Protein backbone atom coordinates (compact mmCIF):
# COMPACT_ATOMS: atom_id res chain seq x y z
CA UNK A 1 0.00 0.00 0.00
CA UNK A 2 1.39 3.40 -0.96
CA UNK A 3 1.59 6.30 1.48
CA UNK A 4 -1.24 8.07 -0.32
CA UNK A 5 -3.41 4.94 -0.26
CA UNK A 6 -2.71 4.39 3.43
CA UNK A 7 -3.59 8.00 4.19
CA UNK A 8 -6.82 7.64 2.26
CA UNK A 9 -7.74 4.49 4.18
CA UNK A 10 -7.14 6.09 7.56
CA UNK A 11 -8.97 9.27 6.61
CA UNK A 12 -12.00 7.30 5.42
CA UNK A 13 -12.28 5.32 8.65
CA UNK A 14 -10.80 6.46 11.93
CA UNK A 15 -10.60 3.89 14.75
CA UNK A 16 -14.02 3.19 16.21
CA UNK A 17 -14.32 4.43 19.82
CA UNK A 18 -13.78 1.59 22.29
CA UNK A 19 -13.68 1.35 26.06
CA UNK A 20 -10.20 1.52 27.56
CA UNK A 21 -8.71 3.69 24.84
CA UNK A 22 -7.46 6.19 27.45
CA UNK A 23 -6.45 3.73 30.18
CA UNK A 24 -2.88 4.18 31.38
CA UNK A 25 -0.69 1.44 32.88
CA UNK A 26 2.56 1.61 34.86
CA UNK A 27 5.91 0.60 33.38
CA UNK A 28 8.55 -1.24 35.38
CA UNK A 29 11.09 1.27 34.11
CA UNK A 30 9.07 4.14 35.58
CA UNK A 31 6.17 6.31 34.52
CA UNK A 32 2.93 5.38 32.79
CA UNK A 33 1.78 4.93 29.22
CA UNK A 34 -1.55 4.55 27.45
CA UNK A 35 -2.29 0.85 27.23
CA UNK A 36 -1.96 -0.67 23.75
CA UNK A 37 -4.54 -3.48 23.63
CA UNK A 38 -3.25 -5.80 20.90
CA UNK A 39 -5.00 -9.01 21.96
CA UNK A 40 -8.24 -8.57 20.01
CA UNK A 41 -8.23 -12.22 18.92
CA UNK A 42 -8.80 -13.25 22.54
CA UNK A 43 -11.30 -10.55 23.53
CA UNK A 44 -11.81 -7.29 21.71
CA UNK A 45 -12.56 -4.17 23.76
CA UNK A 46 -16.20 -3.18 23.88
CA UNK A 47 -17.31 -0.54 21.42
CA UNK A 48 -18.34 2.67 23.16
CA UNK A 49 -21.58 2.46 21.18
CA UNK A 50 -22.33 -0.96 22.65
CA UNK A 51 -21.62 0.20 26.18
CA UNK A 52 -23.83 3.27 25.75
CA UNK A 53 -26.70 1.20 24.35
CA UNK A 54 -26.52 -1.29 27.21
CA UNK A 55 -26.31 1.52 29.79
CA UNK A 56 -29.40 3.15 28.30
CA UNK A 57 -31.34 -0.11 28.52
CA UNK A 58 -30.11 -1.20 31.97
CA UNK A 59 -32.75 0.70 34.02
CA UNK A 60 -35.44 -1.07 32.01
CA UNK A 61 -34.03 -4.55 32.52
CA UNK A 62 -36.65 -7.22 33.20
CA UNK A 63 -37.36 -10.94 32.78
CA UNK A 64 -37.60 -12.23 29.22
CA UNK A 65 -40.59 -14.36 28.11
CA UNK A 66 -41.66 -14.54 31.74
CA UNK A 67 -43.71 -11.54 32.79
CA UNK A 68 -46.75 -9.44 31.95
CA UNK A 69 -45.27 -6.22 33.32
CA UNK A 70 -44.04 -3.38 31.16
CA UNK A 71 -40.33 -3.99 31.76
CA UNK A 72 -40.69 -7.70 31.05
CA UNK A 73 -42.51 -6.96 27.81
CA UNK A 74 -39.88 -4.38 26.87
CA UNK A 75 -37.03 -6.80 27.59
CA UNK A 76 -38.74 -9.56 25.62
CA UNK A 77 -39.13 -7.26 22.62
CA UNK A 78 -35.51 -6.17 22.97
CA UNK A 79 -34.32 -9.79 23.07
CA UNK A 80 -36.32 -10.89 20.02
CA UNK A 81 -35.42 -7.75 18.07
CA UNK A 82 -31.76 -8.52 18.82
CA UNK A 83 -32.30 -11.96 17.29
CA UNK A 84 -33.66 -10.39 14.11
CA UNK A 85 -30.84 -7.83 13.97
CA UNK A 86 -28.13 -10.49 14.22
CA UNK A 87 -29.90 -12.68 11.65
CA UNK A 88 -29.89 -9.72 9.24
CA UNK A 89 -26.20 -9.08 10.00
CA UNK A 90 -25.45 -12.71 9.04
CA UNK A 91 -27.78 -12.62 6.00
CA UNK A 92 -29.56 -15.74 7.22
CA UNK A 93 -32.12 -17.61 5.17
CA UNK A 94 -35.78 -16.98 5.97
CA UNK A 95 -36.26 -20.38 7.63
CA UNK A 96 -32.98 -20.42 9.58
CA UNK A 97 -32.96 -20.43 13.37
CA UNK A 98 -30.72 -18.16 15.44
CA UNK A 99 -29.94 -19.33 18.95
CA UNK A 100 -28.22 -17.19 21.56
CA UNK A 101 -25.53 -19.13 23.42
CA UNK A 102 -22.64 -18.29 25.74
CA UNK A 103 -19.84 -18.33 23.14
CA UNK A 104 -18.54 -19.95 19.96
CA UNK A 105 -17.49 -22.95 22.05
CA UNK A 106 -20.99 -23.24 23.48
CA UNK A 107 -22.54 -22.90 20.01
CA UNK A 108 -20.47 -25.71 18.51
CA UNK A 109 -21.07 -27.96 21.51
CA UNK A 110 -24.79 -27.35 21.06
CA UNK A 111 -24.57 -28.34 17.41
CA UNK A 112 -22.52 -31.41 18.34
CA UNK A 113 -25.35 -32.47 20.66
CA UNK A 114 -27.82 -32.06 17.78
CA UNK A 115 -26.03 -34.28 15.25
CA UNK A 116 -28.09 -37.13 13.79
CA UNK A 117 -27.16 -40.65 14.74
CA UNK A 118 -24.06 -42.05 13.04
CA UNK A 119 -23.04 -38.62 11.79
CA UNK A 120 -19.46 -38.36 10.54
CA UNK A 121 -17.58 -35.11 11.23
CA UNK A 122 -14.66 -33.78 9.21
CA UNK A 123 -12.44 -31.16 10.80
CA UNK A 124 -8.96 -29.89 9.99
CA UNK A 125 -6.30 -30.18 12.68
CA UNK A 126 -5.76 -26.44 12.17
CA UNK A 127 -8.95 -25.54 14.02
CA UNK A 128 -9.28 -23.73 17.34
CA UNK A 129 -10.15 -26.15 20.14
CA UNK A 130 -13.74 -24.80 20.09
CA UNK A 131 -14.09 -26.40 16.65
CA UNK A 132 -11.73 -29.32 17.19
CA UNK A 133 -13.01 -30.89 20.40
CA UNK A 134 -16.85 -30.89 20.68
CA UNK A 135 -17.44 -33.90 18.41
CA UNK A 136 -16.55 -36.69 20.85
CA UNK A 137 -19.89 -38.48 20.38
CA UNK A 138 -19.54 -38.57 16.57
CA UNK A 139 -17.21 -40.39 14.19
CA UNK A 140 -14.52 -37.77 13.64
CA UNK A 141 -12.01 -37.59 10.81
CA UNK A 142 -9.18 -35.15 11.50
CA UNK A 143 -7.66 -33.74 8.33
CA UNK A 144 -4.02 -32.75 8.01
CA UNK A 145 -3.04 -29.10 7.81
CA UNK A 146 -3.16 -27.87 4.20
CA UNK A 147 -0.48 -25.58 2.85
CA UNK A 148 -2.64 -23.79 0.28
CA UNK A 149 -6.36 -22.96 0.10
CA UNK A 150 -6.68 -25.25 -2.93
CA UNK A 151 -5.07 -28.08 -1.00
CA UNK A 152 -7.65 -27.57 1.75
CA UNK A 153 -10.46 -28.07 -0.76
CA UNK A 154 -8.76 -31.09 -2.35
CA UNK A 155 -8.09 -32.68 1.05
CA UNK A 156 -11.73 -32.30 2.04
CA UNK A 157 -13.02 -33.64 -1.27
CA UNK A 158 -10.81 -36.72 -0.99
CA UNK A 159 -11.93 -37.36 2.59
CA UNK A 160 -15.61 -36.96 1.74
CA UNK A 161 -15.29 -39.23 -1.28
CA UNK A 162 -13.89 -41.94 1.00
CA UNK A 163 -16.78 -41.84 3.47
CA UNK A 164 -18.10 -45.13 4.80
CA UNK A 165 -21.13 -46.47 2.95
CA UNK A 166 -23.96 -47.80 5.12
CA UNK A 167 -25.55 -51.24 4.76
CA UNK A 168 -28.35 -49.56 2.83
CA UNK A 169 -25.79 -48.55 0.23
CA UNK A 170 -25.77 -44.82 0.94
CA UNK A 171 -23.69 -42.39 2.89
CA UNK A 172 -24.88 -41.39 6.35
CA UNK A 173 -25.10 -37.78 7.54
CA UNK A 174 -21.86 -35.81 7.57
CA UNK A 175 -20.74 -32.43 8.83
CA UNK A 176 -17.68 -30.35 7.95
CA UNK A 177 -16.43 -27.83 10.51
CA UNK A 178 -14.08 -25.09 9.34
CA UNK A 179 -12.82 -21.72 10.48
CA UNK A 180 -13.34 -18.54 8.46
CA UNK A 181 -10.09 -16.94 9.63
CA UNK A 182 -7.36 -18.61 11.65
CA UNK A 183 -6.96 -17.43 15.22
CA UNK A 184 -3.21 -18.17 14.86
CA UNK A 185 -2.19 -16.87 11.44
CA UNK A 186 -5.16 -14.64 10.60
CA UNK A 187 -5.35 -16.24 7.17
CA UNK A 188 -8.73 -16.42 5.44
CA UNK A 189 -9.96 -19.88 4.55
CA UNK A 190 -11.77 -20.74 1.27
CA UNK A 191 -15.14 -21.13 2.97
CA UNK A 192 -17.30 -20.84 -0.14
CA UNK A 193 -15.26 -23.49 -1.98
CA UNK A 194 -15.25 -25.81 1.04
CA UNK A 195 -19.02 -25.43 1.35
CA UNK A 196 -19.45 -26.32 -2.31
CA UNK A 197 -17.26 -29.41 -1.83
CA UNK A 198 -19.23 -30.47 1.24
CA UNK A 199 -22.59 -30.08 -0.45
CA UNK A 200 -21.40 -31.88 -3.59
CA UNK A 201 -20.75 -34.93 -1.41
CA UNK A 202 -23.99 -34.69 0.56
CA UNK A 203 -22.43 -33.18 3.69
CA UNK A 204 -23.30 -30.07 5.64
CA UNK A 205 -20.88 -27.40 6.87
CA UNK A 206 -20.63 -25.19 9.93
CA UNK A 207 -18.49 -22.05 9.88
CA UNK A 208 -16.56 -20.96 12.95
CA UNK A 209 -16.70 -17.21 12.34
CA UNK A 210 -15.25 -16.13 15.70
CA UNK A 211 -12.25 -14.49 14.01
CA UNK A 212 -14.00 -13.62 10.74
CA UNK A 213 -17.16 -11.78 11.79
CA UNK A 214 -15.34 -8.92 13.61
CA UNK A 215 -13.27 -8.17 10.50
CA UNK A 216 -15.31 -9.07 7.39
CA UNK A 217 -18.97 -9.33 6.49
CA UNK A 218 -20.34 -12.86 6.90
CA UNK A 219 -23.23 -13.90 4.65
CA UNK A 220 -24.73 -17.30 5.32
CA UNK A 221 -26.39 -17.24 1.91
CA UNK A 222 -23.40 -16.03 -0.11
CA UNK A 223 -20.99 -18.47 1.54
CA UNK A 224 -23.70 -21.16 1.38
CA UNK A 225 -22.90 -22.56 4.82
CA UNK A 226 -25.45 -24.49 6.83
CA UNK A 227 -24.56 -22.96 10.20
CA UNK A 228 -22.39 -20.18 11.53
CA UNK A 229 -21.11 -19.67 15.07
CA UNK A 230 -19.37 -16.71 16.68
CA UNK A 231 -18.80 -14.98 20.03
CA UNK A 232 -19.86 -11.54 21.19
CA UNK A 233 -16.66 -10.90 23.12
CA UNK A 234 -14.66 -10.98 19.88
CA UNK A 235 -17.21 -8.75 18.13
CA UNK A 236 -16.71 -5.80 20.53
CA UNK A 237 -19.68 -6.97 22.65
CA UNK A 238 -18.98 -8.19 26.20
CA UNK A 239 -21.42 -9.88 28.63
CA UNK A 240 -20.80 -13.52 27.66
CA UNK A 241 -23.05 -14.22 24.72
CA UNK A 242 -22.63 -16.07 21.44
CA UNK A 243 -24.62 -17.15 18.41
CA UNK A 244 -25.44 -20.31 16.49
CA UNK A 245 -27.46 -19.62 13.35
CA UNK A 246 -28.51 -21.88 10.52
CA UNK A 247 -30.73 -24.72 9.40
CA UNK A 248 -33.51 -25.67 11.77
CA UNK A 249 -34.13 -29.36 11.04
CA UNK A 250 -31.29 -30.96 13.03
CA UNK A 251 -31.86 -28.50 15.87
CA UNK A 252 -35.59 -29.21 16.01
CA UNK A 253 -35.06 -32.98 15.96
CA UNK A 254 -32.51 -32.96 18.79
CA UNK A 255 -33.22 -33.06 22.50
CA UNK A 256 -32.85 -29.65 24.11
CA UNK A 257 -29.26 -28.65 24.82
CA UNK A 258 -30.43 -27.78 28.35
CA UNK A 259 -33.66 -29.07 29.85
CA UNK A 260 -35.69 -26.52 31.77
CA UNK A 261 -38.06 -23.61 31.71
CA UNK A 262 -38.33 -21.79 28.42
CA UNK A 263 -37.39 -24.85 26.35
CA UNK A 264 -40.65 -26.62 27.21
CA UNK A 265 -44.03 -25.78 25.69
CA UNK A 266 -46.08 -28.14 27.84
CA UNK A 267 -45.31 -30.41 30.82
CA UNK A 268 -47.87 -32.89 32.18
CA UNK A 269 -47.79 -35.42 34.99
CA UNK A 270 -48.31 -39.06 34.09
CA UNK A 271 -50.25 -41.59 36.15
CA UNK A 272 -47.07 -43.58 36.74
CA UNK A 273 -45.53 -40.57 38.46
CA UNK A 274 -43.32 -39.39 35.60
CA UNK A 275 -43.76 -36.36 33.36
CA UNK A 276 -44.34 -35.88 29.66
CA UNK A 277 -42.73 -32.89 27.99
CA UNK A 278 -43.58 -31.16 24.75
CA UNK A 279 -40.57 -29.11 23.68
CA UNK A 280 -40.56 -25.96 21.58
CA UNK A 281 -39.59 -26.24 17.92
CA UNK A 282 -38.27 -22.68 17.83
CA UNK A 283 -34.88 -21.39 19.01
CA UNK A 284 -36.32 -21.46 22.53
CA UNK A 285 -35.87 -25.25 22.45
CA UNK A 286 -32.15 -24.72 23.11
CA UNK A 287 -32.39 -21.56 25.24
CA UNK A 288 -33.65 -22.97 28.55
CA UNK A 289 -33.44 -20.73 31.59
CA UNK A 290 -33.49 -16.96 31.79
CA UNK A 291 -31.65 -15.71 28.70
CA UNK A 292 -28.75 -13.28 28.72
CA UNK A 293 -30.73 -10.36 27.32
CA UNK A 294 -27.89 -7.88 27.87
CA UNK A 295 -25.46 -10.16 26.07
CA UNK A 296 -27.84 -10.60 23.14
CA UNK A 297 -28.55 -6.87 22.98
CA UNK A 298 -24.84 -6.06 23.06
CA UNK A 299 -24.19 -8.35 20.08
CA UNK A 300 -27.02 -6.71 18.15
CA UNK A 301 -25.64 -3.27 19.01
CA UNK A 302 -22.19 -4.28 17.76
CA UNK A 303 -23.68 -5.66 14.55
CA UNK A 304 -25.41 -2.33 13.93
CA UNK A 305 -22.27 -0.34 14.72
CA UNK A 306 -20.07 -2.35 12.34
CA UNK A 307 -22.67 -2.24 9.59
CA UNK A 308 -23.08 1.52 9.91
CA UNK A 309 -19.31 2.07 9.94
CA UNK A 310 -19.08 0.07 6.70
CA UNK A 311 -16.97 -3.03 6.31
CA UNK A 312 -15.24 -1.70 3.20
CA UNK A 313 -13.74 1.14 5.22
CA UNK A 314 -13.00 -1.08 8.21
CA UNK A 315 -11.25 -3.69 6.05
CA UNK A 316 -9.21 -1.03 4.24
CA UNK A 317 -8.01 0.49 7.49
CA UNK A 318 -7.22 -2.88 9.02
CA UNK A 319 -5.24 -3.84 5.93
CA UNK A 320 -3.22 -0.65 6.42
CA UNK A 321 -2.40 -1.75 9.97
CA UNK A 322 -1.56 -5.31 8.86
CA UNK A 323 0.91 -4.04 6.30
CA UNK A 324 2.47 -1.68 8.83
CA UNK A 325 3.04 -4.52 11.31
CA UNK A 326 4.29 -6.99 8.72
CA UNK A 327 6.67 -4.44 7.23
CA UNK A 328 8.08 -3.65 10.67
CA UNK A 329 8.56 -7.30 11.60
CA UNK A 330 10.19 -8.00 8.24
CA UNK A 331 12.99 -5.60 9.21
CA UNK A 332 13.99 -7.92 12.08
CA UNK A 333 15.77 -11.04 10.75
CA UNK A 334 15.31 -12.83 14.08
CA UNK A 335 11.50 -12.69 13.74
CA UNK A 336 9.67 -15.50 11.95
CA UNK A 337 5.99 -14.91 11.14
CA UNK A 338 3.89 -18.09 11.16
CA UNK A 339 1.82 -18.91 8.10
CA UNK A 340 0.08 -21.84 6.44
CA UNK A 341 -0.72 -20.31 3.07
CA UNK A 342 2.24 -17.96 2.57
CA UNK A 343 2.95 -14.25 2.80
CA UNK A 344 0.52 -13.25 0.05
CA UNK A 345 -2.52 -14.96 1.58
CA UNK A 346 -5.35 -12.59 2.53
CA UNK A 347 -5.74 -12.28 6.28
CA UNK A 348 -7.35 -10.41 9.16
CA UNK A 349 -5.48 -8.52 11.86
CA UNK A 350 -4.04 -11.59 13.61
CA UNK A 351 -0.29 -12.25 13.32
CA UNK A 352 1.71 -14.86 15.25
CA UNK A 353 5.48 -15.06 15.29
CA UNK A 354 8.53 -16.31 17.14
CA UNK A 355 11.76 -14.48 17.92
CA UNK A 356 15.00 -16.41 17.57
CA UNK A 357 16.71 -16.91 20.92
CA UNK A 358 13.74 -15.65 22.96
CA UNK A 359 11.23 -17.45 25.12
CA UNK A 360 7.85 -16.22 23.88
CA UNK A 361 6.48 -15.73 27.40
CA UNK A 362 9.56 -13.65 28.27
CA UNK A 363 9.14 -11.53 25.15
CA UNK A 364 5.42 -10.94 25.77
CA UNK A 365 6.10 -10.04 29.41
CA UNK A 366 8.68 -7.48 28.36
CA UNK A 367 6.27 -5.95 25.84
CA UNK A 368 3.77 -5.48 28.65
CA UNK A 369 6.03 -4.41 31.50
CA UNK A 370 8.37 -2.15 29.54
CA UNK A 371 6.12 -0.80 26.77
CA UNK A 372 2.52 -1.12 28.00
CA UNK A 373 1.58 -3.47 25.15
CA UNK A 374 -0.80 -6.38 25.67
CA UNK A 375 -0.31 -9.41 23.39
CA UNK A 376 -0.69 -13.14 23.94
CA UNK A 377 1.87 -15.91 24.02
CA UNK A 378 1.49 -19.68 24.00
CA UNK A 379 -0.40 -22.10 21.73
CA UNK A 380 -3.63 -20.05 21.48
CA UNK A 381 -6.07 -22.95 22.10
CA UNK A 382 -4.97 -24.34 18.73
CA UNK A 383 -2.22 -26.69 19.92
CA UNK A 384 -1.98 -29.01 16.89
CA UNK A 385 -1.77 -26.07 14.47
CA UNK A 386 0.86 -24.11 16.38
CA UNK A 387 2.97 -27.20 16.96
CA UNK A 388 2.72 -28.03 13.25
CA UNK A 389 3.88 -24.52 12.36
CA UNK A 390 6.70 -24.60 14.90
CA UNK A 391 7.65 -28.25 14.55
CA UNK A 392 7.82 -28.38 18.35
CA UNK A 393 7.61 -31.32 20.74
CA UNK A 394 4.40 -31.16 22.84
CA UNK A 395 6.24 -32.70 25.79
CA UNK A 396 8.80 -29.89 26.16
CA UNK A 397 8.34 -26.69 28.10
CA UNK A 398 10.28 -23.44 28.15
CA UNK A 399 11.41 -21.36 31.11
CA UNK A 400 10.99 -17.62 31.08
CA UNK A 401 14.24 -16.60 32.68
CA UNK A 402 16.44 -17.76 29.81
CA UNK A 403 16.05 -18.06 26.04
CA UNK A 404 13.80 -21.00 25.21
CA UNK A 405 15.87 -22.03 22.21
CA UNK A 406 19.37 -21.40 21.00
CA UNK A 407 19.79 -19.84 17.55
CA UNK A 408 18.67 -22.35 14.94
CA UNK A 409 16.66 -24.48 17.39
CA UNK A 410 12.88 -24.82 17.30
CA UNK A 411 10.65 -22.57 19.42
CA UNK A 412 8.18 -24.10 21.88
CA UNK A 413 5.39 -21.54 21.62
CA UNK A 414 4.60 -18.29 19.86
CA UNK A 415 3.59 -14.66 20.32
CA UNK A 416 0.37 -13.30 18.84
CA UNK A 417 -0.46 -9.68 18.09
CA UNK A 418 -4.04 -8.91 17.04
CA UNK A 419 -5.99 -5.75 16.36
CA UNK A 420 -9.14 -4.44 14.76
CA UNK A 421 -11.64 -1.65 14.38
CA UNK A 422 -10.63 0.19 17.56
CA UNK A 423 -6.85 0.09 17.11
CA UNK A 424 -5.07 3.42 16.55
CA UNK A 425 -1.90 3.62 14.44
CA UNK A 426 0.17 4.54 17.49
CA UNK A 427 -0.46 1.15 19.09
CA UNK A 428 0.95 -0.86 16.19
CA UNK A 429 3.77 1.62 15.69
CA UNK A 430 4.76 1.27 19.36
CA UNK A 431 4.59 -2.50 19.01
CA UNK A 432 6.92 -2.55 16.00
CA UNK A 433 9.37 -0.23 17.75
CA UNK A 434 9.27 -2.38 20.88
CA UNK A 435 10.02 -5.58 18.95
CA UNK A 436 12.93 -3.97 17.20
CA UNK A 437 14.37 -2.55 20.44
CA UNK A 438 13.97 -5.78 22.44
CA UNK A 439 15.69 -7.82 19.75
CA UNK A 440 18.50 -5.28 19.35
CA UNK A 441 19.10 -4.33 23.00
CA UNK A 442 17.43 -7.03 25.12
CA UNK A 443 15.03 -6.51 28.00
CA UNK A 444 15.73 -3.70 30.45
CA UNK A 445 14.36 -5.67 33.41
CA UNK A 446 14.83 -9.08 35.02
CA UNK A 447 12.00 -11.62 34.77
CA UNK A 448 11.09 -14.82 36.59
CA UNK A 449 8.55 -17.63 36.31
CA UNK A 450 5.53 -17.45 38.63
CA UNK A 451 2.59 -19.88 38.37
CA UNK A 452 3.70 -20.80 34.88
CA UNK A 453 3.83 -17.18 33.68
CA UNK A 454 6.79 -14.94 33.03
CA UNK A 455 6.56 -11.81 35.22
CA UNK A 456 8.90 -8.95 36.12
CA UNK A 457 11.15 -9.74 39.06
CA UNK A 458 10.76 -7.46 42.08
N, C-alpha and C positions, 0 to 999 in steps of 0.2 A: 504494500500500500504506500503510495506516495505521500509526502507531507501535506500536499493540498487535499488529497482524498481523506487522509486521517483527520485533518482540520474540519472538513465538511461533515464527516461522520460524527465528530464530537459536538459540532455546533447544532446538528440536527437533533441530537438526543443527548442531553446532559444526564448524569446519573440520576436515577429515581431516588427521591428522599427515603431513607431507611432509618430505623431506630439505631442508636448507637454511633451515628456518624460523627458525633462530637465528643465521644467518650475518650478520656485520656487515661493512660496507664503508666505506672512508674517503670523506669529502666534501672537495671542493676548498676549501671555506670553513672547514675545520677540524673535527676530531672524527670520530666514526663514528656510523653508524646501522644498525639492522637492515634488511637488504636487502628491498625490496618487489618480489618477482618478479611482474610483471604482463605477461608474454609467454607465457602458457600456450598460445596458438594456434600458436606456433612449436614449443616443447617444454615440456610440463608437468613440474614437479618430480616425482621418484619418490615414490610413497607409502611411508611408513615400513614399512607392512605388506609391500609388495613387496620392499623391501630386506632385511627380516628373513627373509622366506621364501627368497630367493636365497642369503643368507648361510648359512642352515641347510642348504641343499642343497649348497653349493659343495664341502665336503670329500668328497662322494660323487659328484662329477662324473666321468662316463665317456663313452665313445663310444656313439653311438646307432645301433641297428640293425647293429652291427658286431662285437660281442663276446659271448663266452659267460660272461665273468666277472660277479661279483655287481654291481659298480658299473656295468658296461655294461647289464646287465639292468634295474637300478634306473633308470638314466637313460633307457632306452628306454620303460619304463613311465611315467616322469614326462612324457616328451615326448608320448606318445600320450594320456595322461590330460589334458594341457594342451589338446590338440586337441579332446577331448570337452567340456572345460569351456568353451572359447571358443565352440564350436558351440551349447551350451546358452545361453550369454550372448546369442548372436545369434538364438536361436530358429530354428535352421536346420531345413529339411525332412529327413526321415529319409534320403533318398538324395542329399543335397547333399555336396559335397566341401569340405573346409577345408584350404587350403594355407598353410603358414607361409612368408612372404617377408621381405624386408628392410624394407619400408615400403609406404605407400599407393602411391607412385610405382612401386615395383617390382611391386606387385600389378596395377596397371592396365596396365603394360607387358606383364606376363605374359598378361593377358587379351587384349590387342591382338595378341599373337603367336598366340593360339588362335582368332582369328576365322575363320569359314568363308570360302572364296573368294568374292569379289565382295560382301562384306558392306559395307553402308552404315552409317556412324556419324553420329549426331546429337548435337551437344554445344552447349550455350549458351556464348557468349563470356564469360560471367560466371564460368566455372570456374577453379579453381586450375590452374596449369600441369600438375600431375600428372594431371589429367583432360582437359586441353585438348590436350596434345601427343603422347601415345603412339600416335595412330592414323594415322601417316604412311603405312602400307601399305594403308589402307582408303580408300574413298570417303567423305570427311568433309563434312558439312554443318554449318557454324557458324551458330547461331541468335542473333539479336540479343537484347540484354539486355531482359527484360521489366520492366515497372514495377509489376505486381501479380502475385500468385500465379495468378489466373485467366488473366491474359495469358500466363503461362508455359505453362499447359496448352493454351490456344488456339493459341499459336505452334507448339508441338510437334505438335498434331493437324493443323494445316495443312501442316506440313512432311512429316509421315508420309503424309498423303493424296496428296501430290504426288510420292511416290517413283517412281523409274524402273521401268517394267514390263519384264520380261525377254522374250526372243523366244518363250519358252514361254507367255507371257501371264500370268505371275504375278510377284509381288514376290520379290526375293531376300532373303537374311537381312539383318536390320537390328538395330542396337544403339543404345540411348539411354544416354548417360552424364550423370549429374546429381549435384550435391552435396546433402547433407542439410541443412547449415548453412554459410553463406558464411564463408570465412576472412577476409573483409574487413568485412562489415557484421554478421555474426553472425545474420542473418535465416534463419529456417527456411523451407525450400522445400517445396512441396506434393508430397512424394514419392509418397504413395499415389495421388493423382490423376494424376500423370505416369506412374506404372506402369500404371494402368488405361488411359490413352490409348495407351501403347506397345503393350500387349497387344491392345487392340482393333484395332490396325492390323498385327498380326502381328510386332511387334518385341519385342526383349528389352531389359532395362534393368539397368544396374549403378549402384549407389549408392556414391558417395564419402562415407563416413561418418567421415572423419578428424576433422572438427570437431563431428560430431553424437554419436558414441558416448561421448565423455568427459562429455557433459552430459545426454543423454536416453537412455532405453532404445531399442534398435534391434532390431526383430523382423522378420526376413526374411519370415516368413509373414504377419504382419499388414500390412506395407507391400507385400507381394506383389512384391518385387524378385527378379530372377534371380541377381544377385550383389551382394555388399557387400565393400568394401575399407576398411581403416583401418590406422593406425600405432600401435605400442605407445608410442612416445615422446610421443604426445599423450594417451595413456590412462594416464599416470602410471607407465609401465613402460619403463625405459631398455633398453639392450643391443641396439638396432638390429634389431627384428623387426616384421613386419607380417602382415596376414592378407588372403587372398582366399577368400571362401566363397560357394558357390552351386552352380548346376546343373553336373552332371558331364559331360554329353555333349560339349560343345565342347572341354572340357579333355582328355577322353580321346581325342578324335579328332585333337588337335593334336600336332605333334612336341614333345618335351620342351623346356621353356624353356631349360634347361641340359642338355647331354649329359654323362653321367658316372656314377660309381658311385652307387648308391642309386636312380637313375631306371630302371636296366636290370634286368630279371628274368633274362635269359639272353643271353649273347654267345657266338657260335660262329665259328670261322674257316672261311672258304670255300676251296675248292680254287684259286680264282683269286687268292688272297692277301688278299682283303677280309674283312670281318666282317659277320655278320648279327646284328641286335639285336632282342630282344623286350623292349619297354618295359612297365613297370607300367601298369595302368589306374587305380590308386589315386592319392591325393595325392602319393605318392612319385614319380610320373612327372615332376613339376615341382619336386622338392626334391633335385636331385642334389647330391652332396657331403655333408660332415658338417654336419648341421643345427645351427642356433643354439638349442640346448636351453635355455640360460639365458634367451635372449630370449623363447622360446615360454612358458617357465614363468613369466616375469615378467608377460606379458600375461594368462595364466590367473589369476595371483595378483591382478592389478588387477581383473579381471572379478569375481572372488569378493568383493573388498573393496567395490567399488561396489554390487554386488547386496546384500550384507549391510547396507551403510549405508542403502540404500533410495533409489531415484531420486526418489520423491515429496519426501522431505526435502531431498535435494541440489538438486533443481530449485527448490524453494521458497526455499532459502537463496540460491541463485545469483540468482534473480529479485530478491531483496532487495538484493543487491549491484549488479545492473544498474540498478535504479531509483535507487539512491544515486548512482551515477556519472552517469547521465543527468540527474538533477536538478541535480547540481553543475555539469555542463557547460552546462546550459541557463541558468545564471546569468551566463554569460560571453558577451556578444553577439558577440565576435570569434571564437568557436568555432562551426564548422559540422560537425555529425555527418553522416557519409555514410550513405545509405540508398537501396535500390532500391524497397522496398515501403512506405515511410512509417514515421512514428513509432510507430504502433500495431501494427506487425507483430511477431509473437512472435519471440524471438531467444535465442541463447545468450550467454555472457559474452564477446563479442568486439565491440568498438566502435572504429571508425576515424573520424578527424576531422582537420580542418585548422584552423589558427589564423591569422586575417587578419594579414598583415604579417610573419609568421614563416616562416623556412625550417624544414621539418619535422625535418630532421637536427639543426639547431641546437636546436630545442625539446626533442627527445628526449635530446640530449647534456646539456642543462641539467637535465632531470629526473633523469638518472643522477648527474651530477657534484655537483649541489647538494642533491639530496633523497634519493639512494640508491634511485631507482625505475627498474626496468628495463622499458622498452616497446620497440616496434619502429617504425621509420620506413621509408618507401619505397613500393614498389608490391606488396609481399607475395606475390610469385610469382603474381600475378593481374593482369598488366599491362593487358590490354584492359578488365577491369572497373574498375580504379581510374582509368584514363584516361577511361573513359566517365563515371564519377561526378564527376571533377574537370574534365572538358572540357579536358584539358591536351594539349599538343603533345609526342609522344614524342621529338622531336628536341632538345628543350630540357633544360637541366640547371640546377640551382640551386647556389649557393655557400653555404657554411655561415656565413661571416663576416658576411653582411649579409642582411636580409630577402629571401626569395626572390621576393616579389611585393608590389607596392605595394597599399594598400587598394583593394579593388574589382577587382584583377586575379586571374587564375586561379592556383591553387597547382599545383606540379609533382609533389608526392608527398604522402603523408599520414602520420599517426601512428596507431598501433594500440595500444590497451590491451586486455588479455585476462586472464581470471581463471577460477577454477573451484573445485573441491571443497576445495582446500587454502588458499584465500585468506582471511585474517582481515579483519575490518572496517577495522582500522587502516590496512591497505595502500591500500584504495580511498579512505579518508578523507584520507590523506596525499597521494594522487595528485590529488584534487579541489582540495585546498588549494594544492598546488604549481602547478597550472594557473592558478588564480586569481591567485596571487602573481606568476608569471612574466608573465602578460598585463598585470597592473596596474603592476608595478615594473620589469620587464625582468630579464635575467640578471644575476647578481652577479659573473660571471667573464667573461673574454675567451675566445673560441673560434677555432679555425682548422681548415682542411681538411687532413687527412693521409690519404693512400691512399684518397681518396674518401669518408672519414668525417669528421664533425665531432667534434673532440676539444677538451678544455680546453687553452688555451695555457699554456706553462710560466710 
